Amino acid sequence: MKIVIITGSNRKSATSTRLAVNMGQLISKKGHQVQLFDLFETPLPFYSPEGIGFDHATVQSLQQAMLQADGVVLATPEYHGSLSGVLKNALDFLGQEHFRGKAVLSMSSSGGAVGTSSLLQLQSIVRNLHGINSPDWVSIGGAQRNELADGFADYEGSGQGINDRIHRAALSFLELAAQVRGN
Ligand SMILES: Cc1cc2nc3c(=O)[nH]c(=O)nc-3n(C[C@H](O)[C@H](O)[C@H](O)COP(=O)(O)O)c2cc1C
């Protein structure tokens, strides 16, 4: 399957981006094609309903990749109990044609121990875009942000820690994506 990951931090070395990279490595290891859009590395213009920026190269490549995607992963820092502005801006460039009938996994990184407000809001946006929310989500927060495993592609999962929860969320997301795409 083709999986698109969009990371919503606007800073280098962001923990939400590291979480997304780890997730991408794991999904690749399972034999899927992963395309990651890091909105810090490749920023998008501000969305305008008047079409300004629609010809921007990264906007076009994001829209094209999303049309072809079988599943989507969204990662955001928790900002003021919500998702980041840069991720919301990216989602404003997308529509139901990019999400309809596709599994979507939402992930967040927060300063507090758990950050589910951004995840609830992401899932609401996904529902509006007619995507299918994965049964699991991933919230890393507080000290857990330092516990992300290196070499995640080889991580097999064996316990109750944060890396095991990430592993389980990846598997349930891939299972849902395969079911809804008939793979
Ligand atoms: C503008 C701003 C708002 C934030 N709001 C929250 C918040 O509401 N709840 C929380 O737990 N952490 C909050 N934080 C802390 C970030 O969620 C935390 O540092 C997170 O790990 C950042 O993710 P990153 O490493 O991907 O940049 C906020 C940080 C910033 C800069």
The ligand as a Tripos MOL2 file, in Angstrom:
@<TRIPOS>MOLECULE
LIG
   31    33     1     0     0
SMALL
NO_CHARGES

@<TRIPOS>ATOM
      1 C1          2.4630   27.4110   21.2380 C.3       1 LIG1
      2 C2          2.5720   26.1790   22.0890 C.ar      1 LIG1
      3 C3          1.4490   25.6800   22.7160 C.ar      1 LIG1
      4 C4          1.5340   24.5240   23.4820 C.ar      1 LIG1
      5 N1          0.3970   24.0370   24.0540 N.ar      1 LIG1
      6 C5          0.4510   22.8770   24.7670 C.ar      1 LIG1
      7 C6         -0.7360   22.3250   25.3260 C.ar      1 LIG1
      8 O1         -1.8330   22.8490   25.1950 O.2       1 LIG1
      9 N2         -0.6370   21.1710   26.0320 N.ar      1 LIG1
     10 C7          0.5660   20.5350   26.2100 C.ar      1 LIG1
     11 O2          0.5910   19.4830   26.8450 O.2       1 LIG1
     12 N3          1.7150   21.0370   25.6700 N.ar      1 LIG1
     13 C8          1.6740   22.1840   24.9580 C.ar      1 LIG1
     14 N4          2.8140   22.6870   24.3920 N.ar      1 LIG1
     15 C9          4.0690   21.9100   24.4740 C.3       1 LIG1
     16 C10         4.2520   21.0500   23.2250 C.3       1 LIG1
     17 O3          3.0870   20.2920   22.9620 O.3       1 LIG1
     18 C11         5.4150   20.0790   23.3970 C.3       1 LIG1
     19 O4          6.6250   20.7730   23.6140 O.3       1 LIG1
     20 C12         5.5220   19.1410   22.2080 C.3       1 LIG1
     21 O5          6.3400   18.0460   22.5600 O.3       1 LIG1
     22 C13         6.0850   19.8670   21.0020 C.3       1 LIG1
     23 O6          6.1720   18.9480   19.9380 O.3       1 LIG1
     24 P1          7.4300   18.9350   18.9510 P.3       1 LIG1
     25 O7          8.5960   18.3470   19.7140 O.co2     1 LIG1
     26 O8          6.9730   18.0690   17.8330 O.co2     1 LIG1
     27 O9          7.7050   20.3480   18.5430 O.co2     1 LIG1
     28 C14         2.7710   23.8500   23.6340 C.ar      1 LIG1
     29 C15         3.9140   24.3810   23.0130 C.ar      1 LIG1
     30 C16         3.8200   25.5300   22.2510 C.ar      1 LIG1
     31 C17         5.0620   26.0690   21.5640 C.3       1 LIG1
@<TRIPOS>BOND
     1     1     2 1
     2     2     3 ar
     3     2    30 ar
     4     3     4 ar
     5     4     5 ar
     6     4    28 ar
     7     5     6 ar
     8     6     7 ar
     9     6    13 1
    10     7     8 2
    11     7     9 ar
    12     9    10 ar
    13    10    11 2
    14    10    12 ar
    15    12    13 ar
    16    13    14 ar
    17    14    15 1
    18    14    28 ar
    19    15    16 1
    20    16    17 1
    21    16    18 1
    22    18    19 1
    23    18    20 1
    24    20    21 1
    25    20    22 1
    26    22    23 1
    27    23    24 1
    28    24    25 2
    29    24    26 1
    30    24    27 1
    31    28    29 ar
    32    29    30 ar
    33    30    31 1
@<TRIPOS>SUBSTRUCTURE
     1 LIG1         1 GROUP 0 **** ****
